[in-house]
């Protein structure tokens, strides 16, 4: 096991087990409108922000749009190719923590890019990346560096966008090896340090290369394998790649033909070389493979089977489990499955479903939660409908994509409805508010002097509302993590807990604890005697419930004495406000004040 995994296990073992979550049927992001054409790409950051990009017609011409996710709320759609009259297509998006977004798209055969910094009122003016391009792939590191790769004149090329920049720097050379061989669609992934790994098809081979800045590695690696289980390997295609935070570790899946049937293979990049291949389609001739891995290296794959089923496999502690079919036959359309995983090991796969090609299509999903403190692989949760029946059939030919944040919240985008009722929709897998702890202590407390407190419940999709329950009844609500009841709570022993409710009404609760209330201040009797400029204060105080903590006398000129008896000589004449404060162990206080007149 790698040292990074050992450290991960130690860190996670100290944290609370991630809370359960639930699927929520698709919400409309744009529409209804006959102008909505196709979903392009979805990307969420670890902090829960992100965007979906798509194609929509304006005056009969296809153009590129985006809807941003901020604070768990989808913002109104925005056109990204403003000023470009040619038809737009193939939008891809990348998001980084803090809210930076980068989009690349094709307009009139040219490749353009636009970006948006956190807090910026608009997107940047589209900048030309390449005069002729197709099939862009884009990724953004958690620190804001972006790469886009694309095909142009039979080659795979790329460009880099530095953090906070708007102008793209082209790579110094093409990524493919032999100009005589046509190069196909590429996929790019970035580690935390901004190092990129690109996978692409050239001729009948799948090839991977690293990118450092704008320099391309001079050691391309062919991923095709010679044989699996004694069966001779042939042509390969359909690469999909993802990378950990540490640029030394990446995983790629791809399809390769063999003399008996195709297989989906996974290979790990370890340092500068790839490990031997692992079959991740359960030997059922999978296609359209996808992989998603977390920054820690946990992962999930998905592939389609020849009979339009879905097979998936989990990556845990650098090892794949036994791949298994996760859909329920029959299936009459290509499922186009999309896997996602959060930093907490929460994994999903979404896919298209129709019993026959003539049936209305829907979107389904399944979820796993990998326990990163054990070596065991979890079983998937139930197959769940994700599309919204109220919005009509899913357009299976209009694209679908999904992405997860660090807690495993997932946004899956697709298009539902026909004609004027078409909608861009996003279904959610939303985690309930995270585990949190009440902090009342074991002693008495004055709720007037010491508000109730609790640790925050983590939820990055919207605001959490807390309800404070005392003796089973609501004492009030707040979005803060402190609370003073608006009505007096009687002195004595009570039971209390806090319920956290997220924007979708999901709840989690603290354990029920004991609350000892003493809001009755101590009794206080004060005697003051004065001889010229010298004042003597004698005080007595008593508290029957929590006990007396202190008596403090303030003479009004900056002098402060702790104790039941205090003597002070004033150095100047004037009127001074003398205050005696008695405080009990719960924090309740009683004051006695009077004015002292000094003449010299």
Buried (B, 14 or more C-beta within 10 A) or exposed (E): EBEBBEEBBEEBEEEEEBBEBBBBBBBBBBBBBEBBBBBBBBBBBBBBBBBBBBBBBEEEBBBBBBBBBBEBEBEEBBBBBBEBEBBBBBBBBBBBBBBBBBBBBBBEEBBBBBBBBEEEEEBBEBBEBBEEBBBBBBBBBBBBBBBBBBBBEBBBBBBBBBBEBBEBBEBEEBBBBEEEBBBBBBBBBBBBEBBBBBBBBBBEBBBBBBBEBBEBBEEBBEBBBEEBEEEEBEBBBBBBBBBBBBBBBBBBBBBBBBEEEBBBBBBBBEEEEBEEBBBBBBBBBBBBBBBBBBBBBBBBBBBBBEEBBBBBBBBBBBEBBEBBBBBEEEBBBBBBBBBBBBBBBBBBBBBBBBBEEEEBBBBBBBBBBBBBBEEEBBEBBEBBBBBBEEBBBBBBEBBBBBBBBBBBBBBBBBBBBEEEEBBBBBBBBBBBBBBBBBEBEEEBBBBBBBBBBBBBBBBBBBEBBBBBBBEEEEBBEBEEBEBBBEEEBEBEEBEBBBBBBBBBEBBBBBEEBEBBBBBBBBBBEBEBEEEEBEBEBBBBBEBEBBBBBBBBBBBBBEBBBEEBEBBBEBEEEEEBEBBBBBBBBBBBBBEBEEEBEBEE
